[in-house]
Amino acid sequence: MKTIKGGVTSAKGFNVCGVSAGIKAKDKLDTALIVSDVSATAAIVTTTNAVKAAPVLWDDAVIGEDYNIKAVIINSGNANACTGAQGIDDVHAEVDAVSKAFSCDPHEVAVASTGVIGVPLPVGRIIDALPELIAGLSADDEAADQAAWAILTTDTVPKTAAVQVLIGGKTVTVGGMAKGSGMICPNMATMLSFVTTDCAITRDCLQTILSETVGDTYNMMSVDGDMSTNDTVLLLANGKAQNKEIVDKDSADYLTLKKAVYAVNEMLAKAIVRDGEGATKLIEVELTGAATKTEAKILAKGVVTSNLVKAAFFGEDANWGRVLSSLGSTGVAFDPQKVTLEFKSAGGSVTLYKKGQPFSFNEELAKKVLEQKEITVLVKMEEGNASAKSWGCDLTYDYVKINGEYRT
C-alpha cells in the first residue's frame, strides 16, 4: 500500500467543488458538491443518536434501499437538525435540484449538513449556488482543497487522505475528506467523512468493509464525550479502476481493499482528533494483551474518554494513576497486577507502572515525552491476545471558550 498526496478526488472519476453560498458569515466556503462520472455503489454509517438530522434520515433510507449515488451535496454552518417537517422538505428540495442538474433519479443524490442545530436551513441559497458548484467541478488539487474547506465548522484545518493498492493487476485508489473537531464521541463524532474509491465491488462487500473499519477508527476516537445528530461516513465505489469486481469477503482482493479503506479512515480519524477543539496534543492508545477484541476496544477508549487523563496530558503531568483508574472504570474485568503502562513520543519513552508495581522513572524525561504534540500510551494487559487502538486529545481552556461561544 502506498500513501499518496490527495483526498476525495484521488480516485478516478470523482470531481468536486466548494463555494460560498452565504450560509456562513463573511463569504466563507460553506457548500460542496461531489459528483461521480457514473453512479457509484454506496455504503454508509450514520449516527446512533436517537435524534437524527433530516439529511441523515434521507441518506439512510436511499442507501438502505440499495440506490447507487451519483452526487453528494454538503453544507456547513447549518445542521438541518431538529427542524421538523420543514427540514425534510428542504432535503427534498436539494435532491430534486441536484438530480435535475445531472438528469439522475433523486434517490441517487446524498445530502449532508453540519453546523448549528435547530435553525431552518437556508436551502434557497444552496440551490442558487448549484450553477457555480457545477461549473467549478474538477478533480484538481484546488477544487479538492476548496471542497475540504467548505465542509468545516469549528475545524482549523481540512482533513484529507489517500492511498493506492494493487487489486487484480489494477491500481486502485482510496481517498477521502472529513470534518470534525468537537462532539467527538461515543461513536463517530459531529463529523462528516466522504471516502471514494475507483474499485469495482458489490454493495454488500463495500458495506461490510465500511462498517468494520468505522468500528476500528472513527468509533475509537474522542474529543469531548458528546455525540452528534449528523454523523455520516459515506463510501462510494465507481469501478473506474476496471478491476474484476470484488464479490467474495474471503478473497485477497477484498482484504486488500479493506486495509486501504481502514488506512484512509485511520488517517482521517487521527486528523480529526489532532484538530480537536482547543486541543494541543494527540493521544494515541495502543492496548495489547486483552482477553477479547471487544474488551480491548472498551479499555482503549476508556483512556481517551477520561477528562482527568485528558487534563493531565494538557498539564504535561505524568499522572499514570489516572490512566490505570480509567481502565478500571470501564467495567472490564482484569488483574491490575499484570498491567504495564508506558508513555512514548518523539521526546523518548518512559515506563511508569510495570506488572502491578509503580516504576521508578525520571521526571525530566517524562516531561520531555509529554511536551510533544503527539503522545502514545502503551498499555499491556497480559490477559489474552486481543489489541486495539484509540485516539483522543487533551482538554484545554480553549475547549470551554469555543463551546461556550459556539452559537453566538
Sine and cosine of phi, psi and omega as CSV:
sin_phi,cos_phi,sin_psi,cos_psi,sin_omega,cos_omega
0.00,0.00,0.68,-0.73,-0.04,-1.00
-0.87,-0.49,0.82,-0.57,0.10,-0.99
-0.99,0.14,0.77,-0.64,-0.04,-1.00
-0.83,-0.55,0.31,-0.95,0.10,-0.99
-0.96,0.26,0.73,-0.68,0.03,-1.00
0.52,-0.86,-0.22,-0.98,-0.04,-1.00
-0.30,-0.95,-0.78,-0.62,-0.18,-0.98
-0.94,0.34,-0.31,0.95,0.04,-1.00
-0.98,-0.22,0.14,0.99,-0.02,-1.00
-0.92,0.38,-0.58,0.81,0.06,-1.00
-0.95,0.31,0.53,-0.85,-0.02,-1.00
-0.89,0.46,0.61,-0.79,0.17,-0.98
1.00,0.09,0.27,0.96,0.05,-1.00
-0.86,-0.52,0.74,-0.68,0.02,-1.00
-0.79,-0.62,0.51,-0.86,-0.04,-1.00
-0.64,-0.77,0.22,-0.98,0.15,-0.99
-0.40,-0.92,0.51,-0.86,0.09,-1.00
-0.74,-0.67,0.71,-0.70,-0.03,-1.00
-0.65,-0.76,0.12,-0.99,0.16,-0.99
-0.99,-0.15,0.90,-0.43,0.01,-1.00
-0.99,-0.17,0.01,1.00,0.02,-1.00
1.00,0.03,0.30,0.96,0.06,-1.00
-0.98,0.18,-0.65,0.76,0.10,-1.00
-1.00,-0.05,0.30,-0.95,0.04,-1.00
-0.98,0.20,0.29,-0.96,0.16,-0.99
0.88,0.47,0.56,0.83,0.11,-0.99
0.84,0.54,0.56,0.83,0.04,-1.00
-0.98,0.22,0.53,-0.85,0.09,-1.00
-0.86,0.51,0.75,-0.66,-0.08,-1.00
-0.55,-0.84,-0.01,1.00,-0.02,-1.00
-0.65,-0.76,0.73,-0.69,-0.03,-1.00
-0.75,-0.66,0.43,-0.90,0.03,-1.00
-0.73,-0.68,0.77,-0.64,0.11,-0.99
-0.92,-0.40,0.75,-0.66,0.00,-1.00
-0.73,-0.68,0.73,-0.68,0.09,-1.00
-0.99,-0.14,0.62,-0.79,0.02,-1.00
-0.83,0.56,-0.60,0.80,0.08,-1.00
-0.79,-0.61,0.48,-0.88,0.02,-1.00
-0.84,0.55,0.76,-0.65,-0.16,-0.99
-0.98,-0.22,0.57,-0.82,0.18,-0.98
-0.86,0.51,0.68,-0.74,-0.13,-0.99
-0.80,-0.60,0.57,-0.82,0.14,-0.99
-0.72,-0.70,0.49,-0.87,-0.09,-1.00
-0.53,-0.85,0.55,-0.83,0.21,-0.98
-0.72,-0.69,0.77,-0.64,-0.03,-1.00
-0.80,-0.60,0.05,-1.00,-0.08,-1.00
-0.83,0.56,0.55,-0.84,0.13,-0.99
-1.00,-0.09,0.08,1.00,0.07,-1.00
-0.88,0.48,0.68,-0.73,0.03,-1.00
-0.91,0.41,-0.41,0.91,0.06,-1.00
-0.99,-0.11,0.95,-0.30,-0.06,-1.00
-0.92,-0.38,0.69,-0.73,0.03,-1.00
-0.93,0.36,0.37,-0.93,-0.03,-1.00
-0.83,0.55,-0.68,0.73,0.03,-1.00
-0.88,0.47,-0.59,0.81,0.01,-1.00
-0.90,0.43,-0.69,0.72,0.03,-1.00
-0.87,0.49,-0.66,0.75,0.02,-1.00
-0.90,0.43,-0.78,0.63,-0.06,-1.00
-0.89,0.46,-0.69,0.73,0.03,-1.00
-0.85,0.52,-0.63,0.77,-0.05,-1.00
-0.94,0.35,-0.77,0.64,-0.11,-0.99
-0.95,0.32,-0.63,0.78,0.01,-1.00
-0.97,0.24,-0.53,0.85,0.09,-1.00
-0.90,0.45,-0.40,0.92,0.04,-1.00
-1.00,-0.07,0.24,0.97,0.10,-1.00
0.94,0.34,0.38,0.92,0.11,-0.99
-0.96,0.29,0.62,-0.78,0.19,-0.98
-0.98,0.21,0.27,-0.96,-0.05,-1.00
-0.87,-0.50,0.81,-0.59,0.05,-1.00
-1.00,-0.04,-0.65,0.76,-0.09,-1.00
-0.58,-0.81,0.45,-0.89,0.06,-1.00
-0.77,-0.63,0.83,-0.55,0.06,-1.00
-0.96,-0.29,0.78,-0.62,-0.14,-0.99
-0.76,-0.65,0.67,-0.74,0.14,-0.99
-0.75,-0.67,0.48,-0.88,0.14,-0.99
-0.89,-0.45,0.25,-0.97,-0.01,-1.00
1.00,-0.10,-0.29,0.96,0.01,-1.00
-0.44,-0.90,0.83,-0.56,-0.11,-0.99
-0.99,0.11,-0.24,0.97,-0.14,-0.99
0.72,0.69,0.73,0.68,0.02,-1.00
-0.86,-0.50,0.61,-0.79,-0.04,-1.00
0.86,0.51,0.64,0.77,-0.04,-1.00
-0.92,-0.40,0.19,0.98,0.13,-0.99
0.90,0.43,-0.46,-0.89,-0.04,-1.00
-0.89,0.46,-0.53,0.85,0.00,-1.00
-0.89,0.46,-0.60,0.80,0.02,-1.00
-0.89,0.46,-0.65,0.76,0.05,-1.00
-0.91,0.41,-0.69,0.73,0.02,-1.00
-0.88,0.48,-0.62,0.78,0.00,-1.00
-0.91,0.41,-0.62,0.79,0.08,-1.00
-0.89,0.46,-0.70,0.71,0.02,-1.00
-0.87,0.49,-0.63,0.78,0.03,-1.00
-0.89,0.45,-0.65,0.76,0.03,-1.00
-0.89,0.46,-0.78,0.63,-0.08,-1.00
-0.93,0.37,-0.55,0.84,0.05,-1.00
-0.90,0.43,-0.69,0.72,-0.02,-1.00
-0.91,0.41,-0.69,0.72,-0.02,-1.00
-0.93,0.37,-0.68,0.74,-0.03,-1.00
-0.90,0.43,-0.60,0.80,0.05,-1.00
-0.91,0.41,-0.62,0.78,-0.01,-1.00
-0.90,0.43,-0.50,0.86,-0.05,-1.00
-0.92,-0.39,0.15,0.99,0.03,-1.00
0.79,0.61,0.73,0.68,0.03,-1.00
-0.82,-0.57,0.18,-0.98,0.06,-1.00
-0.92,0.40,0.67,-0.74,0.05,-1.00
-0.82,0.58,-0.47,0.88,0.01,-1.00
-0.96,0.29,-0.10,1.00,0.07,-1.00
-1.00,-0.09,0.23,0.97,0.04,-1.00
-0.89,-0.45,0.82,-0.57,0.08,-1.00
-0.98,-0.19,0.43,-0.90,-0.06,-1.00
-0.74,-0.67,0.61,-0.79,0.09,-1.00
-0.59,-0.81,0.62,-0.78,0.02,-1.00
-0.67,-0.74,0.46,-0.89,0.05,-1.00
-0.45,-0.90,0.60,-0.80,-0.01,-1.00
0.57,-0.82,-0.57,-0.82,-0.07,-1.00
-0.94,0.33,0.69,-0.73,0.01,-1.00
-1.00,0.02,0.57,-0.82,0.16,-0.99
1.00,0.09,0.18,0.98,0.02,-1.00
-0.91,-0.40,0.77,-0.64,0.00,-1.00
-0.82,0.57,0.66,-0.76,-0.01,-1.00
-0.96,0.27,0.79,-0.62,0.09,-1.00
-0.98,0.22,0.94,0.35,-0.18,-0.98
-0.88,0.47,-0.49,0.87,0.01,-1.00
-0.86,0.50,-0.57,0.82,0.01,-1.00
-0.93,0.37,-0.60,0.80,0.03,-1.00
-0.92,0.40,-0.71,0.70,0.00,-1.00
-0.90,0.43,-0.64,0.77,0.02,-1.00
-0.91,0.43,-0.44,0.90,-0.02,-1.00
-0.99,0.11,-0.15,0.99,-0.06,-1.00
-0.84,0.55,-0.72,0.70,0.01,-1.00
-0.84,0.55,-0.66,0.75,0.04,-1.00
-0.92,0.39,-0.65,0.76,0.03,-1.00
-0.88,0.47,-0.71,0.70,-0.04,-1.00
-0.92,0.38,-0.66,0.75,0.00,-1.00
-0.90,0.44,-0.51,0.86,-0.05,-1.00
-1.00,-0.03,0.03,1.00,-0.04,-1.00
-0.84,0.54,0.75,-0.66,-0.02,-1.00
-0.31,-0.95,0.33,-0.94,0.09,-1.00
-0.98,-0.21,0.08,1.00,-0.08,-1.00
-0.98,0.22,0.18,-0.98,-0.10,-1.00
-0.88,0.47,-0.61,0.79,-0.03,-1.00
-0.90,0.43,-0.70,0.72,0.01,-1.00
-0.91,0.42,-0.68,0.74,0.01,-1.00
-0.89,0.45,-0.63,0.78,0.01,-1.00
-0.92,0.39,-0.67,0.74,0.01,-1.00
-0.89,0.45,-0.66,0.75,0.02,-1.00
-0.90,0.44,-0.67,0.74,-0.01,-1.00
-0.90,0.44,-0.58,0.81,0.05,-1.00
-0.95,0.31,-0.57,0.82,-0.12,-0.99
-0.92,0.39,-0.37,0.93,-0.07,-1.00
-1.00,-0.07,0.03,1.00,-0.10,-0.99
-0.99,0.11,0.44,-0.90,0.15,-0.99
-0.88,-0.47,-1.00,-0.09,0.02,-1.00
-1.00,0.07,0.03,1.00,0.07,-1.00
-0.84,0.54,0.48,-0.88,0.08,-1.00
-0.97,-0.23,-0.31,0.95,0.00,-1.00
-0.60,-0.80,0.47,-0.88,0.09,-1.00
-0.96,0.29,0.37,-0.93,0.00,-1.00
-0.85,-0.52,0.87,-0.50,0.02,-1.00
-0.65,-0.76,0.39,-0.92,0.03,-1.00
-0.31,-0.95,0.44,-0.90,0.04,-1.00
-0.34,-0.94,0.57,-0.82,0.07,-1.00
-0.64,-0.77,0.31,-0.95,0.09,-1.00
-0.78,-0.63,0.59,-0.81,0.05,-1.00
-0.66,-0.75,0.27,-0.96,0.09,-1.00
-0.98,-0.19,0.80,-0.60,0.05,-1.00
-0.74,-0.68,0.90,-0.44,-0.02,-1.00
0.87,0.50,0.54,0.84,0.00,-1.00
0.99,0.16,0.01,1.00,0.00,-1.00
-0.95,-0.31,0.59,-0.81,0.08,-1.00
-0.98,0.19,0.87,-0.49,0.01,-1.00
-0.93,-0.37,0.74,-0.67,-0.04,-1.00
-0.92,-0.39,0.64,-0.77,0.13,-0.99
-0.82,-0.57,0.81,-0.59,0.00,-1.00
-0.64,-0.77,0.29,-0.96,0.00,-1.00
-0.26,-0.97,0.23,-0.97,0.14,-0.99
-0.69,-0.73,0.48,-0.88,-0.05,-1.00
-0.55,-0.83,0.33,-0.94,0.16,-0.99
-0.74,-0.67,0.49,-0.87,0.03,-1.00
0.31,-0.95,0.67,-0.74,-0.02,-1.00
-0.47,-0.88,-0.50,0.87,0.04,-1.00
-0.64,-0.77,0.07,-1.00,-0.14,-0.99
0.78,0.62,0.77,0.64,-0.09,-1.00
-0.96,-0.29,1.00,0.07,0.01,-1.00
0.56,-0.83,0.43,-0.90,0.10,0.99
-1.00,0.09,-0.31,0.95,0.08,-1.00
-0.72,-0.69,0.78,-0.62,-0.14,-0.99
0.84,0.54,-0.75,-0.66,-0.15,-0.99
-0.13,-0.99,-0.08,-1.00,0.27,-0.96
-0.98,0.18,0.94,0.33,-0.19,-0.98
-0.74,-0.67,0.49,-0.87,0.17,-0.99
-0.83,-0.56,0.66,-0.76,0.06,-1.00
-0.65,-0.76,0.76,-0.65,-0.01,-1.00
-0.83,-0.55,0.92,-0.40,-0.06,-1.00
-0.90,-0.44,0.73,-0.68,-0.02,-1.00
-0.83,-0.56,0.51,-0.86,0.11,-0.99
-0.55,-0.84,0.50,-0.87,0.07,-1.00
-1.00,-0.09,0.25,0.97,0.01,-1.00
-0.96,0.29,0.54,-0.84,0.15,-0.99
-1.00,-0.08,0.85,-0.53,-0.09,-1.00
-0.36,-0.93,0.52,-0.86,0.04,-1.00
-0.95,0.32,0.38,-0.92,0.00,-1.00
-0.90,0.44,-0.63,0.78,-0.01,-1.00
-0.87,0.49,-0.71,0.71,0.02,-1.00
-0.91,0.41,-0.67,0.75,-0.02,-1.00
-0.90,0.43,-0.68,0.74,-0.02,-1.00
-0.91,0.42,-0.63,0.77,0.02,-1.00
-0.90,0.43,-0.68,0.73,0.03,-1.00
-0.86,0.51,-0.73,0.68,-0.03,-1.00
-0.90,0.43,-0.74,0.67,-0.04,-1.00
-0.86,0.51,-0.68,0.73,-0.04,-1.00
-0.95,0.30,-0.62,0.78,-0.02,-1.00
-0.96,0.27,-0.54,0.84,0.10,-1.00
-0.88,0.47,-0.64,0.77,0.01,-1.00
-0.87,0.49,-0.49,0.87,-0.04,-1.00
-0.98,-0.20,-0.03,1.00,-0.04,-1.00
-0.82,-0.57,-0.99,0.12,-0.06,-1.00
-0.87,0.49,-0.55,0.84,0.01,-1.00
-0.98,0.17,0.01,1.00,0.02,-1.00
-0.92,-0.39,0.40,0.92,0.03,-1.00
-0.83,-0.55,0.40,-0.92,0.01,-1.00
-0.47,-0.88,0.73,-0.68,0.17,-0.98
-0.95,-0.30,-0.74,0.68,-0.14,-0.99
-0.61,-0.79,0.01,1.00,0.07,-1.00
1.00,0.10,0.15,0.99,0.03,-1.00
-0.95,-0.30,0.53,-0.85,-0.03,-1.00
-0.94,-0.34,0.64,-0.77,-0.04,-1.00
-1.00,-0.02,0.17,-0.99,0.06,-1.00
-1.00,-0.09,-0.13,0.99,-0.19,-0.98
-0.85,-0.53,0.05,1.00,-0.08,-1.00
-0.78,0.63,0.79,-0.61,0.03,-1.00
-0.54,-0.84,0.76,-0.65,0.19,-0.98
-0.86,-0.50,0.87,-0.49,-0.05,-1.00
-0.89,-0.46,0.78,-0.62,0.01,-1.00
-0.87,-0.49,0.84,-0.54,-0.04,-1.00
-0.89,-0.46,0.70,-0.72,0.00,-1.00
-0.77,-0.64,0.90,-0.44,-0.10,-0.99
-0.97,-0.24,-0.04,1.00,0.10,-1.00
0.97,0.25,0.14,0.99,-0.08,-1.00
-0.93,0.37,-0.25,0.97,0.05,-1.00
-0.95,0.30,-0.29,0.96,0.06,-1.00
0.90,0.43,0.49,0.87,0.14,-0.99
-0.98,0.22,0.31,-0.95,0.11,-0.99
-0.90,0.44,0.76,-0.65,-0.10,-1.00
-0.82,0.57,0.73,-0.68,0.04,-1.00
-0.99,0.16,0.85,-0.53,-0.03,-1.00
-0.81,-0.58,-0.23,0.97,-0.13,-0.99
-0.91,-0.41,0.87,-0.50,-0.02,-1.00
-0.96,0.29,-0.15,0.99,0.05,-1.00
-0.98,-0.18,0.01,1.00,-0.07,-1.00
-0.98,0.19,0.37,-0.93,0.04,-1.00
-0.91,0.42,-0.59,0.81,0.01,-1.00
-0.89,0.45,-0.66,0.75,0.03,-1.00
-0.87,0.49,-0.73,0.68,-0.03,-1.00
-0.91,0.41,-0.57,0.82,0.04,-1.00
-0.91,0.42,-0.72,0.69,0.03,-1.00
-0.91,0.42,-0.64,0.77,0.00,-1.00
-0.87,0.50,-0.66,0.75,0.02,-1.00
-0.90,0.44,-0.60,0.80,0.00,-1.00
-0.93,0.37,-0.70,0.72,0.03,-1.00
-0.90,0.44,-0.66,0.75,0.05,-1.00
-0.86,0.51,-0.71,0.70,-0.05,-1.00
-0.87,0.50,-0.70,0.71,0.01,-1.00
-0.91,0.42,-0.71,0.71,-0.01,-1.00
-0.91,0.42,-0.59,0.81,0.05,-1.00
-0.91,0.41,-0.68,0.73,0.01,-1.00
-0.89,0.45,-0.65,0.76,0.01,-1.00
-0.93,0.36,-0.64,0.77,0.03,-1.00
-0.88,0.47,-0.70,0.72,0.01,-1.00
-0.91,0.41,-0.57,0.82,0.03,-1.00
-0.92,0.40,-0.61,0.79,0.04,-1.00
-0.89,0.45,-0.74,0.67,-0.03,-1.00
-0.92,0.38,-0.63,0.78,0.01,-1.00
-0.86,0.51,-0.52,0.85,-0.02,-1.00
-0.98,-0.18,0.36,0.93,0.01,-1.00
-0.82,0.58,0.52,-0.85,-0.09,-1.00
-0.82,0.57,0.90,-0.44,0.02,-1.00
0.97,0.22,0.02,1.00,-0.13,-0.99
-0.94,0.34,0.56,-0.83,0.12,-0.99
-0.87,-0.49,-0.18,0.98,-0.05,-1.00
-0.63,-0.78,0.61,-0.79,0.18,-0.98
-0.99,-0.12,0.79,-0.61,0.02,-1.00
-0.93,-0.37,0.86,-0.52,0.07,-1.00
-0.93,-0.37,0.79,-0.61,0.06,-1.00
-0.97,-0.23,0.83,-0.56,0.11,-0.99
-0.93,-0.38,0.96,-0.26,-0.06,-1.00
-0.95,-0.31,0.78,-0.63,0.00,-1.00
-0.79,-0.61,0.32,-0.95,0.13,-0.99
0.98,0.19,0.36,0.93,0.07,-1.00
-0.99,0.17,0.30,-0.95,-0.05,-1.00
-0.94,0.33,-0.62,0.79,0.00,-1.00
-0.65,-0.76,0.29,-0.96,0.04,-1.00
-0.89,0.46,-0.67,0.75,0.01,-1.00
-0.86,0.51,-0.72,0.69,0.00,-1.00
-0.92,0.38,-0.58,0.81,0.03,-1.00
-0.87,0.48,-0.68,0.74,-0.01,-1.00
-0.93,0.38,-0.65,0.76,0.02,-1.00
-0.89,0.45,-0.71,0.70,-0.02,-1.00
-0.91,0.42,-0.74,0.68,-0.04,-1.00
-0.88,0.47,-0.67,0.74,-0.02,-1.00
-0.96,0.29,-0.45,0.89,0.04,-1.00
-0.87,0.50,-0.50,0.86,0.00,-1.00
-0.96,0.30,-0.75,0.66,-0.10,-1.00
-0.97,0.24,-0.23,0.97,0.04,-1.00
-1.00,-0.06,-0.07,1.00,-0.01,-1.00
-0.98,0.20,0.87,-0.49,0.04,-1.00
-0.90,0.44,-0.54,0.84,0.02,-1.00
-0.93,0.37,-0.63,0.77,0.08,-1.00
-0.90,0.44,-0.72,0.69,-0.03,-1.00
-0.88,0.48,-0.65,0.76,0.02,-1.00
-0.92,0.40,-0.61,0.79,0.02,-1.00
-0.89,0.45,-0.64,0.77,0.02,-1.00
-0.93,0.37,-0.58,0.81,0.08,-1.00
-0.88,0.48,-0.65,0.76,0.02,-1.00
-0.99,0.16,0.00,1.00,-0.01,-1.00
0.81,0.58,0.70,0.71,-0.04,-1.00
-0.94,-0.33,0.86,-0.52,-0.02,-1.00
-0.97,0.23,0.85,0.53,-0.06,-1.00
-1.00,0.05,0.97,0.24,-0.11,-0.99
-0.92,0.40,-0.37,0.93,0.02,-1.00
-0.87,0.49,-0.52,0.85,0.03,-1.00
-0.93,0.37,-0.56,0.83,0.05,-1.00
-0.92,0.40,-0.73,0.68,-0.01,-1.00
-0.89,0.46,-0.66,0.75,0.01,-1.00
-0.90,0.44,-0.63,0.78,0.00,-1.00
-0.91,0.41,-0.56,0.83,0.08,-1.00
-0.90,0.44,-0.70,0.71,-0.04,-1.00
-0.93,0.37,-0.39,0.92,-0.04,-1.00
-1.00,0.07,-0.02,1.00,-0.05,-1.00
-0.98,0.22,-0.29,0.96,-0.07,-1.00
1.00,-0.01,-0.08,1.00,0.05,-1.00
-0.99,0.15,0.76,-0.65,0.01,-1.00
-0.98,0.19,0.77,-0.64,0.09,-1.00
-0.38,-0.93,0.25,-0.97,0.00,-1.00
-0.99,-0.12,0.94,-0.35,0.00,-1.00
-0.86,0.51,-0.37,0.93,-0.01,-1.00
-0.95,0.30,-0.13,0.99,0.03,-1.00
-0.98,-0.21,-0.15,0.99,-0.16,-0.99
-0.99,0.15,0.64,-0.77,0.13,-0.99
-0.80,-0.60,0.71,-0.71,-0.01,-1.00
-0.86,-0.51,0.68,-0.73,0.03,-1.00
-0.60,-0.80,0.63,-0.77,0.13,-0.99
-0.96,-0.28,0.65,-0.76,-0.04,-1.00
-0.62,-0.79,0.62,-0.79,0.08,-1.00
-0.34,-0.94,-0.12,-0.99,0.06,-1.00
-0.90,0.43,-0.27,0.96,0.02,-1.00
-1.00,0.08,-0.06,1.00,0.01,-1.00
0.78,-0.62,-0.27,-0.96,0.03,-1.00
-0.64,-0.77,0.51,-0.86,-0.03,-1.00
-0.57,-0.82,0.79,-0.61,0.09,-1.00
-1.00,0.04,0.75,-0.66,-0.10,-0.99
-0.92,-0.40,-0.48,0.88,-0.08,-1.00
-0.53,-0.85,0.81,-0.58,-0.11,-0.99
-0.75,-0.66,0.91,-0.42,0.05,-1.00
0.73,0.68,0.81,0.59,0.12,-0.99
1.00,0.09,0.07,1.00,-0.04,-1.00
-0.79,-0.61,0.67,-0.75,0.12,-0.99
-0.85,0.53,0.67,-0.74,-0.06,-1.00
-0.93,-0.36,0.80,-0.60,-0.01,-1.00
-0.89,0.45,0.83,-0.56,-0.04,-1.00
-0.71,-0.71,0.33,-0.94,-0.02,-1.00
-0.99,0.12,0.90,-0.44,-0.06,-1.00
-0.90,0.45,-0.57,0.82,0.01,-1.00
-0.92,0.40,-0.65,0.76,0.06,-1.00
-0.91,0.42,-0.68,0.73,0.02,-1.00
-0.86,0.51,-0.63,0.77,0.02,-1.00
-0.89,0.45,-0.67,0.74,0.02,-1.00
-0.89,0.46,-0.64,0.77,0.03,-1.00
-0.88,0.47,-0.69,0.72,-0.11,-0.99
-0.99,0.12,-0.19,0.98,0.06,-1.00
-0.97,0.26,-0.28,0.96,-0.06,-1.00
-0.96,0.28,0.35,-0.94,-0.02,-1.00
-0.97,0.23,-0.41,0.91,0.01,-1.00
-0.78,-0.62,0.83,-0.56,-0.09,-1.00
-0.78,-0.63,0.69,-0.73,0.05,-1.00
-0.96,-0.30,0.75,-0.66,0.10,-1.00
-0.97,-0.22,0.91,-0.41,0.01,-1.00
-1.00,-0.09,0.84,-0.54,-0.01,-1.00
-0.85,-0.53,0.87,-0.50,0.03,-1.00
-0.92,-0.38,0.87,-0.49,-0.12,-0.99
-1.00,-0.09,-0.57,0.82,-0.05,-1.00
0.85,0.53,0.65,0.76,0.07,-1.00
-0.94,-0.34,-0.26,0.97,-0.05,-1.00
0.03,-1.00,-0.45,-0.89,-0.09,-1.00
-0.90,-0.44,0.10,0.99,-0.06,-1.00
-0.99,0.11,0.51,-0.86,-0.01,-1.00
-0.65,-0.76,0.26,-0.96,0.04,-1.00
-0.31,-0.95,0.40,-0.92,0.11,-0.99
-0.87,-0.49,0.50,-0.87,0.13,-0.99
-0.59,-0.81,0.32,-0.95,-0.05,-1.00
-0.71,-0.70,0.67,-0.74,0.04,-1.00
-0.51,-0.86,-0.10,-0.99,0.01,-1.00
-0.63,-0.78,0.14,-0.99,0.01,-1.00
-0.98,0.21,0.26,-0.97,0.00,-1.00
-0.95,-0.32,0.89,-0.46,-0.16,-0.99
-0.87,-0.50,0.17,-0.99,0.08,-1.00
-0.86,0.51,-0.61,0.79,-0.07,-1.00
-0.91,0.41,-0.46,0.89,0.03,-1.00
-0.87,0.50,-0.70,0.71,0.00,-1.00
-0.90,0.43,-0.66,0.75,-0.01,-1.00
-0.89,0.45,-0.73,0.68,-0.03,-1.00
-0.87,0.50,-0.71,0.71,-0.08,-1.00
-0.99,0.14,-0.40,0.92,0.07,-1.00
-0.94,0.34,-0.44,0.90,-0.06,-1.00
-0.93,-0.36,0.14,0.99,-0.21,-0.98
-0.83,0.56,-0.77,0.63,-0.12,-0.99
-0.96,0.27,-0.47,0.88,-0.07,-1.00
-0.99,-0.15,0.00,0.00,0.00,0.00
